[in-house]
Amino acid sequence: MFENVREDIRQAVTWHAVPLVRRWLGPRAEAAASIILSPEAQVVLIYRLQAWLRRRGIPLLPNLCRRLTMLLAGVSIGDRVEIGPGLLLNHGHVVIDGTTRIGPFCSIAPFVTIGLNTGGPDVSLDGPTIGRFVFIGTGAKILGPVTVGDNARIGANAVVISDVPANATAVGVPARVIAHEYPLGPAKTERPGG
């Protein structure tokens, strides 16, 4: 858990930097300021606490953590969700539910829904599996037991109900993989900047 928290804080400082605080008070103060000033970073850290409390069987407190994330940034992260380190929530207003796995260093734009596909004939209680370094655009929906490969990009307002390969871009309703003039390259295997 603590390795994930360290990466989450690094991601918060990278995206919500406060250079003036760094100049006056140093990097530790900048990390604290980045978290204090970013409700999205706070949500990720509260989710880590929620997951830790849930694994230890502590009642009530995980539900309070979930309510707090809804109040702070309009983010609801379910109990069975597993999130890798370095998650970037760009502006909140995100719902993640079901048995969903999100890999490290993913970026999720606002108004995204990731979770169960409970409509139609293919009802499933399993959620998506999302790889490493995936970008999910504003308003996108990823529903059901689909796999989104490493370094994939999901376009704004896309509705993903089938697998998306690694290094691909999916757009549309329902989402379809589009061809690239130039290949996107292999999925990244290490932390950004390192």
C-alpha positions as CSV (number, residue, x, y, z in Angstrom):
1,M,0.0,0.0,0.0
2,F,2.7,2.5,1.0
3,E,4.5,2.1,-2.4
4,N,1.3,3.0,-4.1
5,V,0.9,6.1,-1.9
6,R,4.4,7.2,-2.7
7,E,3.7,7.0,-6.4
8,D,0.3,8.7,-6.0
9,I,2.1,11.6,-4.2
10,R,4.7,11.8,-6.9
11,Q,2.0,11.9,-9.5
12,A,0.2,14.7,-7.6
13,V,3.3,16.8,-7.4
14,T,4.0,16.3,-11.1
15,W,0.5,17.4,-12.2
16,H,-0.4,19.8,-9.4
17,A,3.0,21.4,-8.8
18,V,3.4,24.5,-6.6
19,P,6.8,25.9,-7.6
20,L,6.6,28.9,-5.3
21,V,6.2,26.6,-2.3
22,R,9.1,24.5,-3.5
23,R,11.3,27.5,-3.9
24,W,10.5,28.9,-0.4
25,L,10.0,25.8,1.7
26,G,11.4,22.8,-0.3
27,P,10.1,19.7,-2.0
28,R,8.4,18.2,1.0
29,A,6.3,21.3,1.5
30,E,5.5,21.3,-2.2
31,A,4.2,17.7,-1.9
32,A,2.0,18.7,1.0
33,A,0.7,21.8,-0.9
34,S,0.0,19.7,-4.0
35,I,-2.2,17.3,-2.0
36,I,-3.9,20.1,0.0
37,L,-4.7,22.1,-3.1
38,S,-5.9,19.1,-5.3
39,P,-9.1,17.3,-4.3
40,E,-8.4,14.7,-7.0
41,A,-5.1,13.8,-5.3
42,Q,-6.9,13.7,-2.0
43,V,-9.5,11.3,-3.5
44,V,-6.8,8.8,-4.6
45,L,-5.2,8.9,-1.1
46,I,-8.6,8.5,0.6
47,Y,-9.3,5.5,-1.7
48,R,-6.0,3.9,-0.5
49,L,-7.2,4.3,3.1
50,Q,-10.6,2.9,2.2
51,A,-9.0,-0.2,0.6
52,W,-6.7,-0.6,3.6
53,L,-9.6,-0.4,6.0
54,R,-11.7,-2.8,4.0
55,R,-8.9,-5.4,3.8
56,R,-8.6,-5.3,7.6
57,G,-12.4,-5.8,8.0
58,I,-13.0,-2.5,9.8
59,P,-16.7,-1.7,9.5
60,L,-18.2,1.7,8.6
61,L,-15.0,3.7,8.0
62,P,-14.6,2.4,4.4
63,N,-18.1,3.7,3.6
64,L,-17.3,7.0,5.2
65,C,-14.2,7.3,3.1
66,R,-16.3,6.6,-0.1
67,R,-18.8,9.3,0.9
68,L,-15.9,11.7,1.5
69,T,-14.5,11.2,-2.0
70,M,-18.0,11.8,-3.4
71,L,-18.1,15.1,-1.5
72,L,-14.6,16.2,-2.4
73,A,-14.6,15.6,-6.1
74,G,-17.7,13.7,-7.1
75,V,-15.7,10.5,-7.4
76,S,-17.2,7.1,-6.4
77,I,-14.8,4.1,-6.2
78,G,-16.3,0.8,-5.3
79,D,-15.2,-1.7,-2.7
80,R,-14.0,-4.4,-5.2
81,V,-11.9,-2.0,-7.3
82,E,-8.1,-2.4,-7.5
83,I,-6.1,0.6,-8.6
84,G,-2.3,0.5,-9.4
85,P,0.0,3.3,-8.3
86,G,0.1,6.8,-9.9
87,L,-3.5,7.2,-10.8
88,L,-4.3,10.6,-12.2
89,L,-7.9,11.9,-11.9
90,N,-7.9,15.0,-14.0
91,H,-11.0,16.8,-12.6
92,G,-13.1,14.3,-10.6
93,H,-16.7,13.3,-11.5
94,V,-15.8,9.7,-12.0
95,V,-17.6,6.4,-11.1
96,I,-15.5,3.2,-10.9
97,D,-17.4,0.1,-9.7
98,G,-17.6,-3.7,-10.0
99,T,-14.6,-6.1,-10.0
100,T,-12.4,-3.6,-11.8
101,R,-8.6,-3.5,-12.1
102,I,-6.8,-0.4,-13.2
103,G,-3.1,-0.6,-13.9
104,P,-0.4,1.8,-12.8
105,F,0.0,5.4,-14.1
106,C,-3.4,5.6,-15.8
107,S,-5.1,9.0,-16.5
108,I,-8.9,9.4,-16.2
109,A,-10.6,12.5,-17.4
110,P,-13.9,13.8,-15.9
111,F,-17.4,12.2,-16.3
112,V,-16.0,8.7,-16.9
113,T,-17.8,5.6,-15.9
114,I,-15.9,2.3,-15.5
115,G,-17.8,-0.7,-14.3
116,L,-20.5,-3.2,-14.8
117,N,-22.6,-3.9,-17.9
118,T,-26.0,-4.6,-16.4
119,G,-28.1,-4.0,-19.5
120,G,-29.0,-6.2,-22.4
121,P,-28.6,-10.0,-22.7
122,D,-24.9,-10.1,-21.7
123,V,-25.3,-9.1,-18.0
124,S,-22.0,-9.5,-16.1
125,L,-21.0,-8.6,-12.6
126,D,-17.3,-8.4,-13.7
127,G,-15.8,-5.1,-14.5
128,P,-13.0,-4.1,-16.9
129,T,-9.3,-4.8,-16.6
130,I,-7.3,-1.7,-17.7
131,G,-3.6,-1.9,-18.4
132,R,-0.7,0.4,-17.7
133,F,-0.4,4.0,-18.9
134,V,-4.0,4.1,-20.3
135,F,-5.6,7.5,-21.0
136,I,-9.4,7.5,-20.7
137,G,-11.0,10.6,-22.3
138,T,-13.8,12.8,-21.0
139,G,-17.2,11.1,-20.7
140,A,-16.0,7.7,-21.8
141,K,-17.7,4.6,-20.6
142,I,-15.9,1.2,-20.2
143,L,-18.5,-1.4,-19.3
144,G,-18.4,-5.2,-18.6
145,P,-15.6,-7.7,-18.5
146,V,-13.4,-6.1,-21.2
147,T,-9.7,-5.7,-21.3
148,V,-8.0,-2.4,-22.3
149,G,-4.3,-3.0,-23.2
150,D,-1.3,-1.1,-22.0
151,N,-0.7,2.4,-23.4
152,A,-4.2,2.5,-25.0
153,R,-6.2,5.7,-25.5
154,I,-10.0,5.8,-25.1
155,G,-11.5,8.8,-26.9
156,A,-14.0,11.3,-25.4
157,N,-17.5,9.9,-25.0
158,A,-16.5,6.5,-26.3
159,V,-18.5,3.5,-25.1
160,V,-16.2,0.5,-24.8
161,I,-18.0,-2.9,-24.6
162,S,-15.3,-5.0,-26.3
163,D,-11.5,-5.4,-25.8
164,V,-9.1,-2.7,-26.9
165,P,-5.6,-3.9,-27.8
166,A,-2.4,-2.4,-26.4
167,N,-1.1,0.8,-28.1
168,A,-4.4,1.4,-29.8
169,T,-7.0,4.2,-29.8
170,A,-10.7,3.5,-29.4
171,V,-13.4,6.0,-30.3
172,G,-17.2,6.1,-31.0
173,V,-20.4,4.5,-29.8
174,P,-19.9,1.6,-29.6
175,A,-16.1,2.1,-29.5
176,R,-14.0,0.8,-32.4
177,V,-10.3,0.8,-32.8
178,I,-9.0,3.3,-35.3
179,A,-5.9,2.9,-37.4
180,H,-2.9,5.1,-36.9
181,E,-0.8,6.6,-39.6
182,Y,2.3,6.0,-37.4
183,P,2.4,3.3,-34.7
184,L,2.1,4.5,-31.1
185,G,5.0,2.4,-30.1
186,P,5.4,-0.1,-27.3
187,A,3.7,0.4,-24.0
188,K,5.8,2.1,-21.4
189,T,7.3,-0.2,-18.8
190,E,8.5,2.2,-16.2
191,R,7.3,5.3,-14.3
192,P,7.2,8.6,-16.2
193,G,10.4,10.5,-15.9
194,G,12.3,7.5,-14.7
